[in-house]
Amino acid sequence: TVVSQGGATLTGNIIAATYDKTFLGNDGYFVDDEGNFYLINGSNFHKKQTTAADTFAAGTTDIIQFQGATYCTSNSRVMQLQGSDLNAAFDPGWWATGIDSSYRHPLERVEDRLYIGDINEIHMWDGAASTAAFVTLPTDVNITTLRKHPDGKTLLAFCGLTANYSHTRGSGGRLYLIDPNTKSWTREIELEMQVEGSRAVGGVVYVSYGPNIGYFNGNGIT
Protein backbone atom coordinates (compact mmCIF):
# COMPACT_ATOMS: atom_id res chain seq x y z
CA THR A 1 0.00 0.00 0.00
CA VAL A 2 1.32 3.44 -0.95
CA VAL A 3 0.36 6.58 0.97
CA SER A 4 0.59 9.75 -1.11
CA GLN A 5 1.84 13.20 -0.15
CA GLY A 6 -1.75 14.34 0.06
CA GLY A 7 -2.82 11.61 2.47
CA ALA A 8 -4.91 9.47 0.08
CA THR A 9 -4.12 5.78 0.13
CA LEU A 10 -3.97 3.65 -3.00
CA THR A 11 -6.12 0.59 -2.36
CA GLY A 12 -5.44 -1.06 -5.72
CA ASN A 13 -2.94 -0.97 -8.56
CA ILE A 14 -3.08 1.95 -11.00
CA ILE A 15 -3.90 0.54 -14.46
CA ALA A 16 -4.83 3.60 -16.56
CA ALA A 17 -4.17 7.35 -16.48
CA THR A 18 -4.89 10.52 -18.43
CA TYR A 19 -3.85 14.14 -18.10
CA ASP A 20 -6.06 17.15 -17.39
CA LYS A 21 -7.15 18.84 -20.63
CA THR A 22 -9.17 21.56 -18.88
CA PHE A 23 -6.02 23.14 -17.40
CA LEU A 24 -7.84 23.95 -14.15
CA GLY A 25 -4.96 22.97 -11.86
CA ASN A 26 -5.20 19.19 -11.88
CA ASP A 27 -2.27 17.30 -13.35
CA GLY A 28 -3.71 13.85 -13.99
CA TYR A 29 -6.51 11.34 -13.41
CA PHE A 30 -6.04 7.68 -12.53
CA VAL A 31 -8.10 4.50 -12.06
CA ASP A 32 -6.99 1.38 -10.21
CA ASP A 33 -7.97 -2.26 -10.66
CA GLU A 34 -10.56 -2.00 -7.88
CA GLY A 35 -12.54 0.78 -9.58
CA ASN A 36 -11.21 3.69 -7.50
CA PHE A 37 -10.60 7.05 -9.19
CA TYR A 38 -7.89 9.49 -8.15
CA LEU A 39 -6.44 12.83 -9.21
CA ILE A 40 -3.15 14.61 -8.64
CA ASN A 41 -3.32 18.34 -7.93
CA GLY A 42 0.16 19.77 -7.52
CA SER A 43 1.81 17.64 -4.86
CA ASN A 44 -1.46 16.21 -3.50
CA PHE A 45 -2.98 12.86 -4.44
CA HIS A 46 -6.72 12.49 -3.83
CA LYS A 47 -9.16 9.58 -4.02
CA LYS A 48 -12.34 11.00 -5.55
CA GLN A 49 -14.73 8.20 -6.53
CA THR A 50 -15.21 4.50 -5.80
CA THR A 51 -17.29 1.97 -7.69
CA ALA A 52 -17.79 -1.77 -7.52
CA ALA A 53 -19.92 -1.77 -10.66
CA ASP A 54 -17.64 -4.00 -12.70
CA THR A 55 -14.20 -5.52 -13.19
CA PHE A 56 -11.26 -3.28 -14.09
CA ALA A 57 -8.18 -4.82 -15.69
CA ALA A 58 -4.88 -3.64 -17.14
CA GLY A 59 -5.10 -3.56 -20.94
CA THR A 60 -8.90 -3.58 -20.95
CA THR A 61 -9.54 -0.40 -18.96
CA ASP A 62 -8.80 3.03 -20.43
CA ILE A 63 -9.48 6.58 -19.20
CA ILE A 64 -9.70 9.88 -21.10
CA GLN A 65 -11.06 13.42 -20.87
CA PHE A 66 -13.52 14.74 -23.43
CA GLN A 67 -15.54 17.98 -23.45
CA GLY A 68 -15.10 18.63 -19.74
CA ALA A 69 -15.96 15.13 -18.53
CA THR A 70 -13.81 12.09 -17.76
CA TYR A 71 -14.66 8.73 -19.33
CA CYS A 72 -13.43 5.31 -18.28
CA THR A 73 -14.00 1.79 -19.53
CA SER A 74 -14.26 -1.31 -17.38
CA ASN A 75 -14.65 -4.85 -18.71
CA SER A 76 -18.25 -4.28 -19.82
CA ARG A 77 -19.16 -0.62 -19.21
CA VAL A 78 -18.27 2.93 -20.17
CA MET A 79 -18.47 5.34 -17.22
CA GLN A 80 -18.77 9.11 -17.14
CA LEU A 81 -17.38 11.31 -14.35
CA GLN A 82 -18.38 14.98 -14.40
CA GLY A 83 -16.40 17.95 -13.09
CA SER A 84 -12.71 18.79 -13.24
CA ASP A 85 -12.28 17.53 -9.65
CA LEU A 86 -14.46 14.43 -10.21
CA ASN A 87 -16.78 15.67 -7.46
CA ALA A 88 -19.90 15.94 -9.61
CA ALA A 89 -22.25 13.26 -10.93
CA PHE A 90 -20.73 9.82 -11.47
CA ASP A 91 -22.60 7.57 -13.88
CA PRO A 92 -21.12 4.02 -13.90
CA GLY A 93 -23.65 2.88 -16.52
CA TRP A 94 -23.39 5.89 -18.81
CA TRP A 95 -23.00 3.99 -22.11
CA ALA A 96 -26.35 2.37 -22.82
CA THR A 97 -25.01 -0.22 -25.26
CA GLY A 98 -23.25 -3.20 -23.71
CA ILE A 99 -19.62 -3.80 -24.61
CA ASP A 100 -18.07 -7.26 -24.75
CA SER A 101 -16.25 -8.18 -21.53
CA SER A 102 -13.79 -10.49 -23.35
CA TYR A 103 -12.09 -7.69 -25.30
CA ARG A 104 -10.23 -4.44 -24.77
CA HIS A 105 -11.99 -1.08 -24.76
CA PRO A 106 -9.52 1.66 -25.70
CA LEU A 107 -10.64 5.29 -25.86
CA GLU A 108 -9.46 8.11 -28.12
CA ARG A 109 -10.65 11.56 -29.18
CA VAL A 110 -10.22 12.97 -32.69
CA GLU A 111 -11.41 16.52 -33.28
CA ASP A 112 -14.93 16.77 -31.77
CA ARG A 113 -15.65 13.06 -31.23
CA LEU A 114 -14.83 10.40 -28.66
CA TYR A 115 -14.27 6.83 -29.90
CA ILE A 116 -14.67 3.55 -27.98
CA GLY A 117 -13.13 0.30 -29.21
CA ASP A 118 -15.15 -2.91 -28.83
CA ILE A 119 -13.97 -6.08 -30.64
CA ASN A 120 -13.98 -4.99 -34.31
CA GLU A 121 -16.37 -2.06 -33.80
CA ILE A 122 -15.71 1.56 -32.90
CA HIS A 123 -18.51 3.41 -31.12
CA MET A 124 -18.78 7.21 -31.18
CA TRP A 125 -19.92 9.98 -28.81
CA ASP A 126 -19.92 13.64 -29.91
CA GLY A 127 -21.08 15.17 -26.63
CA ALA A 128 -24.75 15.18 -27.64
CA ALA A 129 -25.50 11.85 -29.31
CA SER A 130 -23.96 8.39 -29.46
CA THR A 131 -23.62 5.99 -32.37
CA ALA A 132 -22.92 2.31 -31.78
CA ALA A 133 -20.74 0.62 -34.42
CA PHE A 134 -19.89 4.00 -35.96
CA VAL A 135 -17.07 2.17 -37.78
CA THR A 136 -16.99 -1.61 -38.33
CA LEU A 137 -13.68 -3.33 -39.13
CA PRO A 138 -13.30 -6.86 -40.56
CA THR A 139 -14.59 -9.60 -38.28
CA ASP A 140 -11.20 -11.33 -37.94
CA VAL A 141 -9.57 -8.45 -36.03
CA ASN A 142 -9.87 -7.22 -32.45
CA ILE A 143 -8.97 -3.64 -31.54
CA THR A 144 -6.14 -3.38 -29.02
CA THR A 145 -5.50 0.37 -28.99
CA LEU A 146 -6.81 3.53 -30.67
CA ARG A 147 -4.67 6.59 -31.35
CA LYS A 148 -5.08 9.92 -33.14
CA HIS A 149 -2.83 10.25 -36.19
CA PRO A 150 -0.34 13.16 -36.06
CA ASP A 151 -2.38 14.81 -38.85
CA GLY A 152 -5.08 15.43 -36.22
CA LYS A 153 -7.88 14.06 -38.42
CA THR A 154 -7.25 10.34 -38.91
CA LEU A 155 -8.00 7.64 -36.34
CA LEU A 156 -5.48 4.80 -36.05
CA ALA A 157 -6.89 1.44 -34.97
CA PHE A 158 -4.23 -1.11 -34.01
CA CYS A 159 -5.69 -4.60 -34.02
CA GLY A 160 -4.75 -8.12 -33.07
CA LEU A 161 -5.69 -11.26 -34.96
CA THR A 162 -6.57 -13.21 -31.84
CA ALA A 163 -8.65 -12.71 -28.72
CA ASN A 164 -5.64 -13.81 -26.63
CA TYR A 165 -4.16 -10.54 -25.46
CA SER A 166 -1.12 -11.95 -23.68
CA HIS A 167 1.78 -9.50 -23.76
CA THR A 168 4.10 -12.34 -24.75
CA ARG A 169 2.02 -13.73 -27.61
CA GLY A 170 3.78 -13.16 -30.92
CA SER A 171 0.73 -13.22 -33.17
CA GLY A 172 0.31 -10.91 -36.13
CA GLY A 173 -1.69 -7.73 -36.23
CA ARG A 174 -3.15 -5.06 -38.48
CA LEU A 175 -3.38 -1.31 -38.51
CA TYR A 176 -6.32 0.60 -40.00
CA LEU A 177 -6.18 4.28 -40.94
CA ILE A 178 -9.75 5.49 -40.53
CA ASP A 179 -11.42 8.60 -41.97
CA PRO A 180 -14.14 9.50 -39.42
CA ASN A 181 -16.01 11.56 -42.02
CA THR A 182 -16.59 8.58 -44.31
CA LYS A 183 -16.79 6.08 -41.42
CA SER A 184 -14.38 3.75 -43.23
CA TRP A 185 -10.69 2.97 -43.40
CA THR A 186 -8.44 4.37 -46.09
CA ARG A 187 -5.56 1.93 -45.55
CA GLU A 188 -5.05 -1.54 -44.10
CA ILE A 189 -1.47 -2.39 -43.04
CA GLU A 190 -0.30 -5.86 -42.04
CA LEU A 191 1.88 -5.93 -38.90
CA GLU A 192 4.25 -8.71 -37.89
CA MET A 193 3.20 -8.54 -34.23
CA GLN A 194 0.16 -7.43 -32.30
CA VAL A 195 0.50 -3.89 -30.94
CA GLU A 196 -0.32 -3.74 -27.23
CA GLY A 197 -0.45 -0.03 -26.53
CA SER A 198 0.24 3.34 -28.13
CA ARG A 199 1.08 6.91 -27.17
CA ALA A 200 1.47 10.07 -29.26
CA VAL A 201 4.41 12.23 -28.18
CA GLY A 202 5.77 15.17 -30.15
CA GLY A 203 3.96 14.21 -33.34
CA VAL A 204 5.19 10.59 -33.23
CA VAL A 205 2.98 7.57 -32.41
CA TYR A 206 5.00 5.18 -30.23
CA VAL A 207 3.82 1.60 -29.73
CA SER A 208 4.65 -1.46 -27.64
CA TYR A 209 4.56 -4.88 -29.30
CA GLY A 210 5.88 -8.16 -27.92
CA PRO A 211 9.00 -7.26 -25.89
CA ASN A 212 9.66 -4.19 -28.07
CA ILE A 213 8.93 -0.48 -28.29
CA GLY A 214 8.70 1.12 -31.73
CA TYR A 215 6.94 3.87 -33.64
CA PHE A 216 4.53 4.16 -36.56
CA ASN A 217 6.53 5.29 -39.61
CA GLY A 218 3.57 5.88 -41.94
CA ASN A 219 3.72 2.44 -43.52
CA GLY A 220 4.31 0.11 -40.60
CA ILE A 221 6.12 -0.18 -37.28
CA THR A 222 9.81 0.61 -36.87
C-alpha positions in Angstrom: 0.0 0.0 0.0 1.3 3.4 -0.9 0.4 6.6 1.0 0.6 9.7 -1.1 1.8 13.2 -0.1 -1.8 14.3 0.1 -2.8 11.6 2.5 -4.9 9.5 0.1 -4.1 5.8 0.1 -4.0 3.6 -3.0 -6.1 0.6 -2.4 -5.4 -1.1 -5.7 -2.9 -1.0 -8.6 -3.1 1.9 -11.0 -3.9 0.5 -14.5 -4.8 3.6 -16.6 -4.2 7.4 -16.5 -4.9 10.5 -18.4 -3.9 14.1 -18.1 -6.1 17.2 -17.4 -7.2 18.8 -20.6 -9.2 21.6 -18.9 -6.0 23.1 -17.4 -7.8 23.9 -14.1 -5.0 23.0 -11.9 -5.2 19.2 -11.9 -2.3 17.3 -13.4 -3.7 13.9 -14.0 -6.5 11.3 -13.4 -6.0 7.7 -12.5 -8.1 4.5 -12.1 -7.0 1.4 -10.2 -8.0 -2.3 -10.7 -10.6 -2.0 -7.9 -12.5 0.8 -9.6 -11.2 3.7 -7.5 -10.6 7.0 -9.2 -7.9 9.5 -8.1 -6.4 12.8 -9.2 -3.1 14.6 -8.6 -3.3 18.3 -7.9 0.2 19.8 -7.5 1.8 17.6 -4.9 -1.5 16.2 -3.5 -3.0 12.9 -4.4 -6.7 12.5 -3.8 -9.2 9.6 -4.0 -12.3 11.0 -5.6 -14.7 8.2 -6.5 -15.2 4.5 -5.8 -17.3 2.0 -7.7 -17.8 -1.8 -7.5 -19.9 -1.8 -10.7 -17.6 -4.0 -12.7 -14.2 -5.5 -13.2 -11.3 -3.3 -14.1 -8.2 -4.8 -15.7 -4.9 -3.6 -17.1 -5.1 -3.6 -20.9 -8.9 -3.6 -21.0 -9.5 -0.4 -19.0 -8.8 3.0 -20.4 -9.5 6.6 -19.2 -9.7 9.9 -21.1 -11.1 13.4 -20.9 -13.5 14.7 -23.4 -15.5 18.0 -23.4 -15.1 18.6 -19.7 -16.0 15.1 -18.5 -13.8 12.1 -17.8 -14.7 8.7 -19.3 -13.4 5.3 -18.3 -14.0 1.8 -19.5 -14.3 -1.3 -17.4 -14.7 -4.9 -18.7 -18.2 -4.3 -19.8 -19.2 -0.6 -19.2 -18.3 2.9 -20.2 -18.5 5.3 -17.2 -18.8 9.1 -17.1 -17.4 11.3 -14.4 -18.4 15.0 -14.4 -16.4 17.9 -13.1 -12.7 18.8 -13.2 -12.3 17.5 -9.7 -14.5 14.4 -10.2 -16.8 15.7 -7.5 -19.9 15.9 -9.6 -22.2 13.3 -10.9 -20.7 9.8 -11.5 -22.6 7.6 -13.9 -21.1 4.0 -13.9 -23.7 2.9 -16.5 -23.4 5.9 -18.8 -23.0 4.0 -22.1 -26.3 2.4 -22.8 -25.0 -0.2 -25.3 -23.2 -3.2 -23.7 -19.6 -3.8 -24.6 -18.1 -7.3 -24.8 -16.2 -8.2 -21.5 -13.8 -10.5 -23.3 -12.1 -7.7 -25.3 -10.2 -4.4 -24.8 -12.0 -1.1 -24.8 -9.5 1.7 -25.7 -10.6 5.3 -25.9 -9.5 8.1 -28.1 -10.7 11.6 -29.2 -10.2 13.0 -32.7 -11.4 16.5 -33.3 -14.9 16.8 -31.8 -15.6 13.1 -31.2 -14.8 10.4 -28.7 -14.3 6.8 -29.9 -14.7 3.6 -28.0 -13.1 0.3 -29.2 -15.1 -2.9 -28.8 -14.0 -6.1 -30.6 -14.0 -5.0 -34.3 -16.4 -2.1 -33.8 -15.7 1.6 -32.9 -18.5 3.4 -31.1 -18.8 7.2 -31.2 -19.9 10.0 -28.8 -19.9 13.6 -29.9 -21.1 15.2 -26.6 -24.8 15.2 -27.6 -25.5 11.9 -29.3 -24.0 8.4 -29.5 -23.6 6.0 -32.4 -22.9 2.3 -31.8 -20.7 0.6 -34.4 -19.9 4.0 -36.0 -17.1 2.2 -37.8 -17.0 -1.6 -38.3 -13.7 -3.3 -39.1 -13.3 -6.9 -40.6 -14.6 -9.6 -38.3 -11.2 -11.3 -37.9 -9.6 -8.4 -36.0 -9.9 -7.2 -32.4 -9.0 -3.6 -31.5 -6.1 -3.4 -29.0 -5.5 0.4 -29.0 -6.8 3.5 -30.7 -4.7 6.6 -31.4 -5.1 9.9 -33.1 -2.8 10.3 -36.2 -0.3 13.2 -36.1 -2.4 14.8 -38.9 -5.1 15.4 -36.2 -7.9 14.1 -38.4 -7.3 10.3 -38.9 -8.0 7.6 -36.3 -5.5 4.8 -36.1 -6.9 1.4 -35.0 -4.2 -1.1 -34.0 -5.7 -4.6 -34.0 -4.7 -8.1 -33.1 -5.7 -11.3 -35.0 -6.6 -13.2 -31.8 -8.6 -12.7 -28.7 -5.6 -13.8 -26.6 -4.2 -10.5 -25.5 -1.1 -11.9 -23.7 1.8 -9.5 -23.8 4.1 -12.3 -24.8 2.0 -13.7 -27.6 3.8 -13.2 -30.9 0.7 -13.2 -33.2 0.3 -10.9 -36.1 -1.7 -7.7 -36.2 -3.2 -5.1 -38.5 -3.4 -1.3 -38.5 -6.3 0.6 -40.0 -6.2 4.3 -40.9 -9.8 5.5 -40.5 -11.4 8.6 -42.0 -14.1 9.5 -39.4 -16.0 11.6 -42.0 -16.6 8.6 -44.3 -16.8 6.1 -41.4 -14.4 3.8 -43.2 -10.7 3.0 -43.4 -8.4 4.4 -46.1 -5.6 1.9 -45.6 -5.0 -1.5 -44.1 -1.5 -2.4 -43.0 -0.3 -5.9 -42.0 1.9 -5.9 -38.9 4.3 -8.7 -37.9 3.2 -8.5 -34.2 0.2 -7.4 -32.3 0.5 -3.9 -30.9 -0.3 -3.7 -27.2 -0.4 0.0 -26.5 0.2 3.3 -28.1 1.1 6.9 -27.2 1.5 10.1 -29.3 4.4 12.2 -28.2 5.8 15.2 -30.2 4.0 14.2 -33.3 5.2 10.6 -33.2 3.0 7.6 -32.4 5.0 5.2 -30.2 3.8 1.6 -29.7 4.6 -1.5 -27.6 4.6 -4.9 -29.3 5.9 -8.2 -27.9 9.0 -7.3 -25.9 9.7 -4.2 -28.1 8.9 -0.5 -28.3 8.7 1.1 -31.7 6.9 3.9 -33.6 4.5 4.2 -36.6 6.5 5.3 -39.6 3.6 5.9 -41.9 3.7 2.4 -43.5 4.3 0.1 -40.6 6.1 -0.2 -37.3 9.8 0.6 -36.9 
